[in-house]
């Protein structure tokens, strides 16, 4: 598996997306997502689970953000604790960081799902058979959603994030219910109907990717995120 995807040959790159995985996840879990975002002209770089060595993960992300070979705008996309990691980078005012996309922000304590077993965890993560197969093949450590603690360094106030932010969350996420997670999101939040915890890789992964691409295209025009598509009445 690769940790880097580039724009198609023959076109100029439109920006850089750095993906931060969640608890227990390897870069294998984001191969499909990385290819999809790169196909729209963005360079994509993948980081595995940031929790085991948080300072090294911060250093790796910050190095990518100032890499002259990676074009702006530069955006961190994070899922689960990767989302908290993205917000922490924003609060640290990491040089080169232009925006964050956060998905499936976790709660400090999962509501009664710590004894559901591996099959139950797969069910809670995603309804996508292809993604379940990837997870079952080793792209995630079973039980990590419930055994890996959320580092206190990743906890902060949403109001402290001042750069452009997009949130995505599954409306049917049993790990982190949408209503409970909502206060943790700064800025705009898009609820994905029927979506579960791994919202970037659920059955609605095309909708999630399209929402992110629209955000990235607006960001290219400026931090004010000007509207680029409007519905015209008949």
C-alpha positions as CSV (number, residue, x, y, z in Angstrom):
1,X,0.0,0.0,0.0
2,X,1.1,3.6,-0.6
3,X,1.1,6.6,1.6
4,X,1.0,9.1,-1.4
5,X,-1.3,9.7,-4.3
6,X,-0.6,12.4,-7.0
7,X,-2.9,14.2,-9.4
8,X,-3.4,12.6,-12.9
9,X,-0.5,13.1,-15.3
10,X,-0.7,16.1,-17.5
11,X,-2.7,18.4,-15.2
12,X,-1.5,21.0,-12.6
13,X,-2.1,20.0,-9.0
14,X,-4.8,21.9,-7.3
15,X,-3.6,21.6,-3.7
16,X,-2.6,19.1,-1.0
17,X,-4.6,16.9,1.3
18,X,-3.0,15.2,4.3
19,X,-5.2,12.5,5.7
20,X,-4.9,11.6,9.4
21,X,-6.3,8.2,10.3
22,X,-8.3,7.3,13.4
23,X,-7.6,5.0,16.3
24,X,-6.0,1.7,15.3
25,X,-6.2,2.5,11.6
26,X,-3.4,2.1,9.1
27,X,-3.0,3.9,5.8
28,X,-4.6,0.8,4.1
29,X,-8.0,2.1,5.3
30,X,-7.6,5.2,3.1
31,X,-6.4,3.9,-0.2
32,X,-9.8,4.3,-1.9
33,X,-10.3,7.7,-0.4
34,X,-6.8,8.9,-1.4
35,X,-7.2,7.7,-5.0
36,X,-10.6,9.5,-5.3
37,X,-9.4,12.9,-4.0
38,X,-6.2,12.6,-6.1
39,X,-8.3,11.9,-9.2
40,X,-9.7,15.4,-8.9
41,X,-6.3,17.0,-9.1
42,X,-5.1,17.0,-5.5
43,X,-1.9,15.6,-4.0
44,X,-2.7,13.3,-1.1
45,X,-0.5,12.1,1.7
46,X,-1.6,9.6,4.3
47,X,-0.7,9.4,8.0
48,X,-1.5,6.3,10.1
49,X,-3.1,6.3,13.5
50,X,-1.6,9.4,15.3
51,X,-2.3,8.3,18.8
52,X,0.6,5.9,19.6
53,X,3.3,8.6,19.0
54,X,1.5,11.9,19.0
55,X,4.6,14.2,18.9
56,X,6.1,12.2,15.9
57,X,2.8,12.6,14.2
58,X,2.7,16.3,14.7
59,X,6.2,16.5,13.4
60,X,5.4,14.5,10.3
61,X,2.3,16.6,9.5
62,X,4.1,19.9,10.1
63,X,6.9,18.8,7.8
64,X,4.5,18.0,5.0
65,X,2.7,21.4,5.5
66,X,5.9,23.3,4.8
67,X,7.1,21.0,2.0
68,X,7.8,23.3,-1.0
69,X,7.0,20.4,-3.3
70,X,3.4,20.2,-2.1
71,X,1.2,23.0,-3.5
72,X,-1.4,25.0,-1.5
73,X,-3.9,25.2,-0.3
74,X,-2.8,22.6,2.2
75,X,-5.6,20.9,4.2
76,X,-5.6,18.2,6.9
77,X,-8.5,15.7,6.6
78,X,-8.9,13.7,9.8
79,X,-11.2,10.9,10.9
80,X,-12.0,10.0,14.6
81,X,-8.9,10.9,16.6
82,X,-7.4,12.1,13.3
83,X,-10.1,14.8,13.3
84,X,-9.0,15.9,16.8
85,X,-5.4,15.9,15.5
86,X,-6.4,18.1,12.6
87,X,-8.1,20.6,15.0
88,X,-5.1,20.5,17.3
89,X,-2.8,21.5,14.4
90,X,-5.1,24.4,13.7
91,X,-5.0,25.5,17.3
92,X,-1.2,25.3,17.2
93,X,-1.3,27.6,14.1
94,X,0.8,25.1,12.2
95,X,2.7,26.9,9.4
96,X,1.3,26.1,6.0
97,X,-2.1,24.9,7.2
98,X,-4.9,26.5,5.3
99,X,-8.0,24.5,6.4
100,X,-9.2,21.4,8.1
101,X,-11.8,18.7,7.3
102,X,-12.9,16.7,10.3
103,X,-15.0,13.6,10.2
104,X,-16.5,11.3,12.9
105,X,-15.2,13.3,15.9
106,X,-15.1,10.9,18.8
107,X,-16.7,11.4,22.2
108,X,-14.5,11.0,25.4
109,X,-16.5,7.9,26.2
110,X,-18.3,5.7,23.7
111,X,-21.9,5.2,24.8
112,X,-22.2,1.5,25.7
113,X,-20.5,0.0,22.7
114,X,-17.3,-1.3,24.3
115,X,-18.4,-5.0,24.4
116,X,-19.9,-5.4,21.0
117,X,-17.2,-7.6,19.6
118,X,-15.4,-7.5,16.2
119,X,-18.5,-8.1,14.1
120,X,-20.4,-5.5,16.0
121,X,-17.5,-3.0,15.6
122,X,-17.5,-3.6,11.8
123,X,-21.3,-2.9,11.8
124,X,-20.8,0.3,13.8
125,X,-18.0,1.5,11.5
126,X,-19.5,1.0,8.1
127,X,-22.2,-0.5,6.0
128,X,-19.9,-0.7,2.9
129,X,-18.9,-4.3,2.2
130,X,-15.7,-3.3,0.4
131,X,-14.5,-1.2,3.3
132,X,-15.4,-4.0,5.8
133,X,-13.3,-6.3,3.7
134,X,-10.4,-3.8,3.9
135,X,-10.7,-3.5,7.7
136,X,-11.0,-7.3,8.2
137,X,-7.8,-7.7,6.1
138,X,-5.8,-5.8,8.7
139,X,-6.4,-2.1,8.0
140,X,-7.5,-1.6,11.6
141,X,-6.7,-3.1,15.0
142,X,-9.9,-4.7,16.4
143,X,-11.2,-2.9,19.5
144,X,-9.0,0.1,19.1
145,X,-12.0,2.4,19.0
146,X,-12.7,1.4,22.6
147,X,-9.3,0.6,24.1
148,X,-7.2,3.5,22.7
149,X,-7.6,6.5,24.9
150,X,-8.0,10.0,23.5
151,X,-4.9,12.0,24.4
152,X,-5.6,15.1,26.4
153,X,-3.3,17.0,24.0
154,X,-6.0,16.6,21.4
155,X,-8.8,18.0,23.4
156,X,-9.6,21.7,22.9
157,X,-12.3,24.3,22.4
158,X,-13.9,24.5,18.9
159,X,-13.9,28.2,19.1
160,X,-10.1,28.3,19.2
161,X,-10.0,27.1,15.5
162,X,-10.1,30.2,13.2
163,X,-9.2,28.7,9.8
164,X,-11.8,27.4,7.4
165,X,-13.3,24.1,8.6
166,X,-15.6,21.5,7.2
167,X,-17.2,18.8,9.3
168,X,-18.8,15.5,8.2
169,X,-20.5,13.1,10.5
170,X,-22.7,10.0,10.0
171,X,-26.3,10.7,11.0
172,X,-26.5,7.1,12.3
173,X,-23.0,6.9,13.9
174,X,-23.4,4.6,17.0
175,X,-19.9,5.2,18.2
176,X,-20.2,9.0,18.3
177,X,-23.9,10.0,18.0
178,X,-24.3,13.1,15.9
179,X,-26.4,15.1,18.5
180,X,-23.7,14.5,21.2
181,X,-20.8,15.2,18.8
182,X,-22.2,18.4,17.3
183,X,-20.8,20.8,19.9
184,X,-17.2,19.6,19.2
185,X,-17.4,20.8,15.5
186,X,-16.3,24.3,14.7
187,X,-17.8,25.8,11.6
188,X,-20.0,24.0,9.0
189,X,-21.1,20.5,9.7
190,X,-22.7,18.2,7.1
191,X,-24.6,15.2,8.4
192,X,-24.6,12.2,6.0
193,X,-27.9,10.4,6.0
194,X,-27.6,6.8,7.1
195,X,-23.8,7.2,7.6
196,X,-21.9,5.4,10.4
197,X,-18.6,6.1,12.1
198,X,-16.2,5.7,9.2
199,X,-18.0,8.3,7.2
200,X,-15.1,8.8,4.7
201,X,-15.3,5.1,3.9
202,X,-19.0,4.3,4.3
203,X,-21.5,3.3,1.6
204,X,-21.9,7.1,1.0
205,X,-18.1,7.6,0.4
206,X,-18.8,9.2,-2.9
207,X,-21.1,11.8,-1.2
208,X,-18.4,12.5,1.4
209,X,-15.7,12.9,-1.2
210,X,-17.8,15.2,-3.3
211,X,-18.6,17.4,-0.3
212,X,-14.9,17.6,0.5
213,X,-14.0,18.4,-3.1
214,X,-16.5,21.3,-3.2
215,X,-15.0,22.7,0.0
216,X,-11.5,22.4,-1.5
217,X,-12.5,24.1,-4.7
218,X,-14.1,27.0,-2.7
219,X,-11.0,27.2,-0.6
220,X,-8.8,27.7,-3.7
221,X,-10.6,31.0,-4.3
222,X,-9.9,32.3,-0.8
223,X,-10.4,31.7,2.9
224,X,-13.8,33.3,2.8
225,X,-15.0,30.2,0.8
226,X,-17.0,32.0,-1.9
227,X,-20.0,30.2,-3.2
228,X,-19.3,28.5,-6.6
229,X,-22.5,26.7,-7.2
230,X,-26.1,27.9,-6.7
231,X,-29.5,26.5,-7.5
232,X,-31.3,28.5,-10.1
233,X,-35.1,28.5,-9.9
234,X,-37.1,27.8,-13.1
